[in-house]
Amino acid sequence: MEIEILHAKSGKQITCLNHVDNYSTVLDLKKWIYKQFPKYYPARQSLRLEPKGRNLSDEETVRSLDLRVGDRKLYLRDLGPQIGWKTVFLCEYSGPIAAYLLFYLRPAFIYGVTKAKTHPVVHIAFACWTFHYVKRVLETQFVHRFSHGTMPVRNLFKNCSYYWGFAAIVSYFINHPLYTPPAYGDLQVYSALAGFLINELGNLSIHLAFMNMRPPGTKTRAIPYPTGNPFTALFSLVSCPNYTYEVGSWVCFTIMTQSFPALLFTLAGFYQMTVWAIGKHRNYLKEFSNYPRARKPIIPFLL
């Protein structure tokens, strides 16, 4: 059969694919387009049934698209230059380590002070911050299994600006010679530190549970349920407990340091993770008819 490929915005014909059969996949079509137009490598293409329709998955077959005889056409949207998710994650998570280190290790260069007595919480905050982002780098390398291979390259600059910028702001104030330690002393510091570590362990447990749900090299999706790990019990209450634990970590970090910039970072992160959680929760409900309706996206019983 023959399928006409039209530009999603202009509606003009880009090419016409011949000798397509019912068992050809969307990925096959993308590869054939790529052969004719090397600019449009498969990850850069979005094929749709309508100009503003949903993005067809690579695994869908031509037969499943139910194209009408005599009007077999698909619309191509150029997603722009792409970059691997793993590359973006490694860049955005390694940057905050370097940015925080600059203020922690070089106070004379930043503040013009050669000797200044620092409260123990300053060193604890450095350890927590570094631990979190080293953990994220290692998870990216060895734990995460991405459902999408690439994202627009512009996201690299947007994401890195967010993480690196906040790292510099938070570190600047916590490591400042005039930094004021928490009002309730060791009780506030060490109780919040315990909460931070518990939430970090919970976050790791959820990421490992997600990894075990998806066999290597596949894009399999399934309903997540609690496992033998007690930290995964939160799956019974929310769809994205990894975000719940992540927010919990930064709330504890904020309490531990009693830092306003850390609070801003926590609120910004909570807002973004809430947006992501609501989107993923809706996808679960749409994809699985038996998905537990009592679950909330990110905050148990509330949100």
Steps between C-alpha positions, in 0.01 A plus 500: 500500500596866477497753787523874450704693758385859553653783702300542823506882485477586131317192377738477204620163380845401623525160333306195399597159640447208264495126558374534857318195637258454788770369731737793454546689825504874559872466566542341156327800344729738689807313376380523139441874541848532650653332195345766277557791740808443725406810700198317640657216700234280668525660847432839344176388334148499637252322272128563556164415349394865526709820493439553874436138591691279740850381430489146360720255689780327311351155567162567334445329165346648188214254533416626850477859370194407288591735214223545243553366149566789265581737785802342665693791647695585812621833634863561593602748766866590537590481870829680443851388600491226764729390782498184712313506831795340678735772372266774623458336840874453548564866414223643716592284803879533484488881470349562847785304659761722336305820570453418868865400537616837370339688790579234761869451419597851387346749750800733467446523125123554529461702819847647544536336843800279570402369843148469631352270761227286346217321676496118465171522307689663214708185457197276547310695233793459261504123565122472446505706182790302355349167606171583327651594167761223496208263561311656207800463269544134597127434458509656155789277402390172654133510607278714276348341190367774279175459306616773259847499352536871432366846578538840324854633541361830633396311814867450585550873546168550679552213744865579569419866563241398759715247689833681473349839580321382812812312611700821486235704685444242775872440546584871505278569801566180698878537467499875560713616798192677641278192475280462807466140629157347574309650792447171683858379470597134485144376553385676183808403301521131583127426496476661156813311390333172599192597298717589201676162504173308539348680203812446290483127573130502413568677172767244407265214591232633264750543216616141546138382500437685172814344352385149591161565338657564157718229343824633345461628144120523516240773548264279697260687728315346791308608808749547785421323827680473836775239516673336794686826563302696765585832332294395197183485712443859389393358161167419670434871550662691214594441137843665524651425841846577362391864480343480847830384649695755294290786634537354850879505466508868409249596770732337754804669344323835529413440866852380574668807349224751580582662167259711298667421163466130584130560564464666160674204337268260683186690395612523138579129496169412665307698239681335207476149646129554568446587133688188394318281753155618390590428137628151580199429722264591216694276262470208741123552526465526124720200422383255767129450560574319828732769636432564875272804511576585860858599422600865478779634276759608760358588847306220675124574535542859376668555163 
